[in-house]
Amino acid sequence: MDLNNQDWMSALPEDLWDIPLTDLAIPGSHDAMSYCLDISSPLVASESEFLRLLDAVLYCFTRPIIFKWSTTQDKSIEDQLSMGIRYFDLRVAHKPNDPSSDLYFTHVIYTHLTVLETLLSVATWLKSHPKEIIILACSHFEGMDEKRHESFIFSLKKLFGSKLCPRKEPVLTLRSLWASGYQVILSYDCQTAIRHQELWPDIPYLWANKRTAQEVISYLDCQKDHGRPGGFFVAGLNLTADKCYITKNSKESLRTLTFSNWKCLRKWVEEQTAGSDPKSLNIIAGDFVGPLPLCSLVIALNKKLVWKNSSQIKKHC
């Protein structure tokens, strides 16, 4: 596991400290918490009645398949942080018929770890890396009513405190965030967030919903032709297999599918640029960010920005 990127933001050249964070290339983790899925947990409420029925009748057959196609990561959130991941796709839920107030992460099924114990680990990591900025994108919120939202938001404020960057901040740069002591940009994909200045709106995620690298790249290139969204946005490299493909390829997994397509995805990432140009990228998220060198590839794109800035300065001189 490559830990050379655990303080990559603070190690960036000073030329990049004053450009918007939305112009930097930032590595992200798709379904970041799926490394600790509980194979015996219930299916999430949004899954189809057909899958629910099939799972009830053929549990011993369906569960291993669900588990290996729902698992997108194999490293803990602390390891992902230390490898350089700074954007986390976090899908939050309350289990049905659970009398406790505990929340879990989901991807078809629920995780072993609770949300708050996980985020406590994140807060602890941030204390040891005071110049690293992270983006937590909380979404989905299965089984959560208004009361649970408010309770969860209260816990988030208490946990991260003054490290939470309010959305009123006009332009986010590394230098301005360091000066204010902010380390957490918290995106909360729910209308409840409007009432809380500490919460940012949902961040657009460009998701191809395709099975091959060529299809994903074609989709992302098409999106680039339309111009970049305002603010933060994510280009998702994650592949998706439909039920027909999974049924016909029962010995495969999301891991084998991702690895077999990686060479093509890697080449595409290396060709991308960060910055403010309409076709530049911001956050690039993928699966299995531990064994695959996504972090180093994405962080390296910022070197192109340094070269570009230096060229522009020489040109004006």
N, C-alpha and C positions, 0 to 999 in steps of 0.2 A: 504494500500500500504506500503510495507516494504522499508524504507529508510535507513536501517542499513548498506547498502552496498555502499553508495554514495562515500565513500573514501576508498574502499576496497584495491586498489592497494597500496596506501601509508601505509595501515595497515598491509600489508603482513610482515611476519618475515624477518629479514635482510638476512637470508639464501637464500632467493629467489630474492634478489635485483640484483644479478650478473649472473643469468641464462638467456639465450635468451628468449625474449618475446614469441617466437614461441614454447617454452616448457611449458609455463603457460597455465592453463585452463581459457579461456576467454568466458563469456556469450555474445551471439549475438542475434540480432533482425532481423528476416526474414521479408522482405518487411516492413521495419520499419515505413514508413510514411502512411500506409494504414488506420490508424485511422482517417484520415481526407479526405477520398475520397469524391468527389463531385458527388452525384448520378445523377445529371442532365448534367454532362459534356459529351463530345463526347467519343466514344470508341477510344482507341489508334489505330494508323494506322496499326499495325501488326496483329490486330484481323482479323479473317476469314470473307470473303464476306458473308458466310451463317449467321453468328452471326450478322453481320452488317444489313443484310436484315431483319432478324427476329426481331432485335431491333427496326428497323424503323416501322415495321408493328404492332408489339405487345409491344410497349414501356412500357406501364403500367404493363405488365406481366413480361417482361424480366428484367427491371431495379432493382426491389427489389431483384431478384434472383442473378443478377450480383453483386449487392452491398454486399449482405451477404456472398457470396462465394469469394469475392475479399478482404474483410476486414480480415486482419490477426493480427491486433493489436488494442488495445483500450485505450492505454495510450500515452500521448504526448511525444515528443522526450526528453523534459526536465525531465519528470517523469521517462522515461526509463533510462536516464543517472543516475538519483538519485537512482534508484533501482539496479544499477550495470552493466547495459548493456554497453559494450565497443566496440562492433562491430556492425555497422549499414549497412544493405543492402539497398542502395538508388538507385532507378530507376528514372532516370532523363529524361525529355522530354520537347519539345516545342509543344504547341498546334497547330494543323493545322489551317491555315487562321487567326492566331493571329498576328496582326500587331506589338504588343509590343515585347520586348526582354525578357519578363518574362519566366522563366522556372518553371515547376511543376514536382511533383513526379507522378508515375503511377503504377497501377496494374489493367489492363484491362481498367479502366477509370482514370481520372486525379484527383489530390487533390485540395482542396480549397487553401491551403497554397502554397506560392511560395518557390522555393528552397532557394533563398538568405535570405528571412526573417526567414526561419527555421534554416539555418546554422548560422545566426547572433545570434539566441537564444543559439545555441551550443557554439559559441565563448564566449558568456557572461557567460555561465555555467562554462566553463573551467577556466575562471579568478578566480572563487570562489573555484576551486578545482585544484590547480596548480601541483599536483603530480599524477593526473589521466591521463592516456594515452588512446586515442580513435582511432579506425580504421574506416574510412569512405570509404565504397566501392561503388563508383559511376559507374553505368553501364546502359545498354540498349540504352539510348540517342536517343529516338524516335524523329524524325523531326529535328535533329541537323546537320547542315553543318559545314564545317571547320571554318567559321567565327564565328558561335555561340560557337563552342568549345573553340576557342581562347579567346573569350569574357568571357566565363564562367570561364576558367582557370585563367584569369587575376583577376576576382572577387574573386576567391578562395584564390589566393596569397595575395591579398589586405586584405581580411577578417582575415585570420589566420596568415599571416606574419611570424614572426620568430618561431612560434609554429609548423610550418610544418617541419617534419623530412625528409630530402632529402634521396633518395634511395641509395646514395653512402655510407651511414653508413654501415659498415661491419656487426657488431653484435649489435642488439638492446637489451639492458637490461634496467631495471627500473633505475638503478643507472646512466648509461650513458645518458639516455634520460633526467633525472632530471638535470644532470650537464649541459646539453646543452640547457635546457629550451624548449625541444621539447614535444609537447602533441598530435600532430595529424599525423597519418600515413594515407595518402590519396591515395587510390587505384583508378585508372582511367582506365577503360576497353575500351581503344581506342588507335589506333596507334598514335594519336596526342600526347599522353603522353610521347613518346620517347624523344621529344625535351625539356621536362621540368624535371629538376632534382628533383623538389619538388613532383613529382607524381610517384607512385609505380605501377607496372603492376597489372593485375587482380589477385585476390586471388581465388584459386580453391575452388569451393563449391560442396561438395558431396551431390547430390540431388537424392533421390530414385525415385521420381515421383510415389509414391504408396499411397494407401488409408488407410492401416491399420498399426498399430504400429509394428506388427510382420513382415510385409513386409519391412518397413523402417529399422528395426533393422537387418534383414537378409542382406539387401543391405549394410548397414554400416559395419557390421561385415565382409562381403566379401571384402569390400574395405580395411579394416584394415589388412586382410591377405596379401594384395599386398604391404603393407608397406606405410608409410606416405609420402606425397609429401614434397619436400624441401620448407622451408619457411613457411609462414602462410598458413593455410587451414581451411576450415569450414566443420563441420559435421552438415548437416541440418536435424533437427527432424521434419520438416514441412511435413504435409500430403497433398495429392493431390487427388481430386475427379474428375473423368472424366464426360463428358456431359451426358452419360447414367445414371450414378449414381445420378447426380444432378436432372435429369428429374424425376427419380423414387422416389426421396426423397426430394420433393420440400419444405417440412416443416423443413428440417434440414438446417444447415449452417456450414461454416468452423469452427466456434466456437464450436458447439455441437460435431462435428466430432473430433476436437482436444481434447476436455474435456473427451469424452468417451474413448479415447485411452491413456490418460495421465498416468494412473497408470502403464501401461506396459512400457511406455517411461521413466517414472521417475526411475523405478527399473533399467533399462539399464544404465541411466546416472550415477546413484550411483555406479555402478560397474566399471566405466571407470577410466582411469588414465591419468595424464598429464606427461610431461617429454619428453625425447628424444628417448625412446624406439620405435621401428617400429610400434607397435600397440597402442601407446598413441595418445591422441587427443589434439587439440589446441583450436580452436574456436568451440563452440557448440551453434548453433542458432536454435531458435524455434518461434512459433506463440504464441500470447497472453501471452507475457512475464510479463504482469502486474498481472493478477489474478493467474497465475501459478508460482510456486516458482523456475523457471529455474535458475535465477541468483544465489540464495543461493546454489543450488545443484552444479552448475558448479564451483563456487568460492571455495566451500568446497573441491573439488578435489585437490586443491593446498596444502591442509594439508598433503595429502599422499606424496607429493614431499618433504615436510619438514621432515617427518618421514623417508623417503628413504635416504635423504642426511645425516641425523643424524646417521642412521644405517651404512652407508658407512664410515663415519668418525670414528665411534667406531671400525669398522672392521679393518681399516688401522692402528689405534692406537694399 
